[in-house]
Amino acid sequence: MTASGKKNVAATCLLVFSATLTACASGPVVAPGPVVSQAAAELGQDGYGSSLTASYVLRPSDVIKVDVFREADLSLESVAVSATGEVSLPLIGQITVAGLSAGEVEDRIEEMLATRYLRNPRVSVNVLNYNSHQVTVEGRVESPGLYDFRPGTRLSGAIALAQGLSRVAEPDEIAIFRQADDGIEVAKFDYTAVRSGTMLDPVLHPGDRVVVGTDGLSQLWQDLLRALPLFALFTRI
């Protein structure tokens, strides 16, 4: 693609971004930049203000602990959720747990044990490792890499996992790329404003890619990120 073509694509993306803001005009008035400090559900930011831990549902690769009260032979210290979303339990066999909360898994196991094996079973399920939750942090940070994170971790937490920004990092050049059902979304943040509480600190989603600076990005992505204003809103591109 020629340089002029790349600029045209970036300009088109900016127009789409502007159109998105216009479409939200009937909702709350949210100005671009660090003043965006309150989450607005109408703009798809409802998850920014919650830890998500209480409503967390299991995913493949997560590791759980299953305790059946006074039944050591039926308990498991550690079991990973398979790629198909199942775990194998004593007596019960394969049980689907993906998409369920720990409490819902407890109820399901108790019901299955009570049906055939135990009277009034008491089961507790705890998540040991959120292995399905990984974020890539790259660019001008001290330790780029792929990191596991707990549900509810925010952008600031991802930067901390990567040992902070490097000395040459530009704090207003931080972007999160996110895979959505129908494409890629991106949002741009000013980390100084995030740390001061004057800009939203978004909750991470599994598979997010945090990029600090534009080093290593294609010219197309660099042009796009430079065209986007600082705005705590994920925009589909």
C-alpha positions as CSV (number, residue, x, y, z in Angstrom):
1,M,0.0,0.0,0.0
2,T,1.3,3.5,-0.9
3,A,1.9,6.2,1.7
4,S,-1.1,8.1,0.4
5,G,-3.2,5.0,0.6
6,K,-2.2,4.4,4.2
7,K,-3.1,8.0,5.1
8,N,-6.4,7.6,3.4
9,V,-7.2,4.4,5.5
10,A,-6.2,6.2,8.7
11,A,-8.4,9.2,7.8
12,T,-11.2,6.8,7.0
13,C,-10.8,5.2,10.5
14,L,-10.9,8.6,12.1
15,L,-14.1,9.5,10.3
16,V,-15.6,6.2,11.5
17,F,-14.5,7.1,15.0
18,S,-16.1,10.5,14.7
19,A,-19.3,8.9,13.4
20,T,-19.4,6.6,16.4
21,L,-19.3,9.6,18.7
22,T,-22.0,11.3,16.8
23,A,-24.2,8.2,17.1
24,C,-23.8,8.4,20.8
25,A,-25.0,12.0,20.9
26,S,-28.4,11.0,22.4
27,G,-26.5,9.4,25.4
28,P,-24.4,11.1,28.0
29,V,-22.1,13.9,26.9
30,V,-18.6,12.6,27.2
31,A,-15.8,14.7,25.9
32,P,-12.5,13.3,24.5
33,G,-9.5,13.2,26.7
34,P,-8.6,12.9,30.3
35,V,-11.9,14.4,31.5
36,V,-13.6,11.0,30.8
37,S,-13.4,9.7,34.3
38,Q,-16.9,8.2,34.8
39,A,-17.9,4.9,33.1
40,A,-20.9,5.3,30.7
41,A,-22.9,2.1,30.0
42,E,-24.4,3.7,26.9
43,L,-20.8,3.8,25.4
44,G,-20.0,0.2,26.2
45,Q,-18.0,1.2,29.3
46,D,-20.2,-0.5,32.0
47,G,-17.4,-3.1,32.7
48,Y,-14.9,-0.4,33.5
49,G,-16.3,0.1,37.0
50,S,-16.6,-3.5,38.2
51,S,-14.1,-6.1,39.3
52,L,-16.0,-8.9,37.6
53,T,-14.7,-11.4,40.2
54,A,-18.1,-12.2,41.8
55,S,-19.7,-13.1,38.5
56,Y,-16.7,-14.8,36.9
57,V,-17.5,-17.8,34.8
58,L,-15.0,-20.6,34.2
59,R,-13.2,-20.9,30.9
60,P,-10.9,-23.6,29.3
61,S,-7.5,-23.8,31.0
62,D,-8.7,-22.4,34.3
63,V,-7.7,-24.5,37.3
64,I,-10.1,-25.2,40.1
65,K,-10.1,-27.0,43.5
66,V,-13.1,-29.2,44.4
67,D,-13.7,-30.0,48.1
68,V,-16.5,-32.5,49.1
69,F,-17.0,-32.2,52.8
70,R,-15.7,-35.3,54.7
71,E,-15.2,-37.1,51.4
72,A,-11.4,-36.9,50.7
73,D,-11.7,-39.5,48.0
74,L,-14.1,-37.4,46.1
75,S,-12.2,-34.1,46.4
76,L,-9.6,-32.8,44.0
77,E,-6.8,-30.4,45.0
78,S,-6.3,-29.2,41.4
79,V,-8.1,-29.9,38.2
80,A,-7.8,-28.0,34.9
81,V,-10.8,-27.2,32.7
82,S,-10.3,-28.9,29.4
83,A,-10.4,-27.3,26.0
84,T,-14.0,-28.6,25.7
85,G,-14.9,-26.9,29.0
86,E,-15.1,-30.1,31.1
87,V,-13.5,-31.5,34.2
88,S,-13.3,-35.2,35.3
89,L,-14.5,-35.9,38.8
90,P,-14.5,-39.1,40.9
91,L,-17.7,-41.1,40.6
92,I,-19.4,-38.5,38.4
93,G,-17.0,-38.5,35.5
94,Q,-17.0,-35.7,32.9
95,I,-18.9,-32.6,33.8
96,T,-19.2,-29.4,31.8
97,V,-18.1,-26.3,33.9
98,A,-17.2,-23.7,31.3
99,G,-19.6,-20.8,31.3
100,L,-20.6,-21.5,35.0
101,S,-19.6,-19.6,38.1
102,A,-17.9,-21.5,41.0
103,G,-21.2,-21.4,42.9
104,E,-23.1,-22.9,40.0
105,V,-20.5,-25.7,39.7
106,E,-20.9,-26.4,43.4
107,D,-24.7,-26.7,42.9
108,R,-24.3,-29.0,39.9
109,I,-21.9,-31.3,41.7
110,E,-24.0,-31.5,44.8
111,E,-27.1,-32.4,42.7
112,M,-25.2,-35.1,40.9
113,L,-23.8,-36.6,44.1
114,A,-27.1,-36.5,45.9
115,T,-28.9,-38.2,43.1
116,R,-26.8,-41.4,43.3
117,Y,-24.1,-41.4,45.9
118,L,-24.3,-39.2,49.0
119,R,-27.0,-37.8,51.3
120,N,-26.9,-34.0,51.6
121,P,-23.4,-33.5,50.0
122,R,-21.6,-30.2,50.7
123,V,-19.3,-29.1,48.0
124,S,-17.0,-26.0,47.6
125,V,-15.3,-25.0,44.4
126,N,-12.5,-22.4,44.3
127,V,-10.6,-21.0,41.3
128,L,-6.9,-21.6,41.8
129,N,-5.6,-20.2,38.5
130,Y,-7.2,-18.0,35.9
131,N,-5.1,-19.5,33.1
132,S,-7.6,-18.5,30.4
133,H,-6.9,-14.8,31.3
134,Q,-3.8,-13.6,29.5
135,V,-2.7,-10.2,28.2
136,T,0.1,-9.3,25.9
137,V,2.1,-6.2,26.9
138,E,4.5,-4.9,24.4
139,G,6.4,-1.8,23.3
140,R,8.1,0.6,25.7
141,V,7.8,-1.2,29.0
142,E,10.5,-2.7,31.1
143,S,9.5,-6.3,30.6
144,P,7.3,-7.0,27.6
145,G,5.6,-10.4,27.4
146,L,2.5,-12.5,27.8
147,Y,1.0,-12.4,31.3
148,D,-1.7,-14.2,33.3
149,F,-4.0,-11.9,35.1
150,R,-6.9,-12.2,37.6
151,P,-10.4,-11.1,36.5
152,G,-10.9,-7.5,37.3
153,T,-7.3,-6.5,36.5
154,R,-7.1,-3.1,34.8
155,L,-4.8,-1.4,32.3
156,S,-2.7,-0.1,35.2
157,G,-2.3,-3.7,36.4
158,A,-1.0,-4.8,33.0
159,I,1.6,-2.1,33.1
160,A,2.6,-3.2,36.5
161,L,2.9,-6.8,35.4
162,A,5.4,-5.6,32.7
163,Q,7.4,-3.8,35.4
164,G,6.2,-0.3,34.4
165,L,6.9,2.0,31.5
166,S,10.4,2.4,30.2
167,R,12.2,5.7,30.6
168,V,11.6,6.6,27.0
169,A,7.9,5.7,26.9
170,E,5.4,8.4,26.0
171,P,2.5,7.9,28.6
172,D,-0.1,9.3,26.1
173,E,0.8,6.6,23.5
174,I,-0.9,3.6,25.1
175,A,-3.4,1.5,23.2
176,I,-5.4,-1.6,23.9
177,F,-6.3,-3.8,21.0
178,R,-9.3,-6.2,21.7
179,Q,-10.7,-8.9,19.6
180,A,-14.5,-8.6,19.3
181,D,-17.0,-11.0,17.7
182,D,-17.1,-8.9,14.5
183,G,-13.6,-7.4,14.3
184,I,-10.9,-5.6,16.2
185,E,-11.5,-2.8,18.7
186,V,-8.9,-0.3,19.9
187,A,-8.9,2.4,22.5
188,K,-6.2,5.0,23.3
189,F,-5.2,6.1,26.8
190,D,-3.0,8.6,28.6
191,Y,-1.4,6.7,31.4
192,T,-0.6,9.8,33.4
193,A,-4.3,10.7,33.4
194,V,-5.2,7.1,34.3
195,R,-2.9,7.1,37.3
196,S,-4.3,10.4,38.5
197,G,-7.8,9.2,38.2
198,T,-8.9,11.6,35.6
199,M,-9.2,9.0,32.8
200,L,-10.9,5.6,32.9
201,D,-8.7,2.6,33.8
202,P,-10.4,-0.1,31.8
203,V,-10.8,-3.7,33.0
204,L,-8.8,-6.1,30.8
205,H,-10.4,-8.8,28.8
206,P,-8.8,-12.2,28.0
207,G,-6.6,-11.8,24.9
208,D,-6.2,-8.0,25.1
209,R,-3.0,-6.6,23.6
210,V,-1.6,-3.5,25.3
211,V,0.8,-1.6,23.2
212,V,3.0,1.2,24.6
213,G,4.3,3.5,21.9
214,T,4.2,2.7,18.2
215,D,7.5,0.9,17.9
216,G,7.1,-2.4,16.0
217,L,3.7,-1.5,14.6
218,S,3.1,-1.3,10.9
219,Q,2.9,2.2,9.4
220,L,-0.9,1.7,9.0
221,W,-1.4,1.1,12.7
222,Q,0.9,4.0,13.6
223,D,-1.1,6.4,11.4
224,L,-4.3,5.1,12.9
225,L,-3.2,5.5,16.5
226,R,-1.9,9.0,15.8
227,A,-5.2,9.9,14.3
228,L,-7.3,8.7,17.2
229,P,-7.8,11.2,20.0
230,L,-7.3,10.2,23.6
231,F,-10.7,8.7,24.4
232,A,-11.6,5.9,26.8
233,L,-13.9,4.2,24.3
234,F,-13.2,1.0,22.4
235,T,-13.8,1.7,18.7
236,R,-14.2,-1.1,16.1
237,I,-11.8,-0.8,13.2
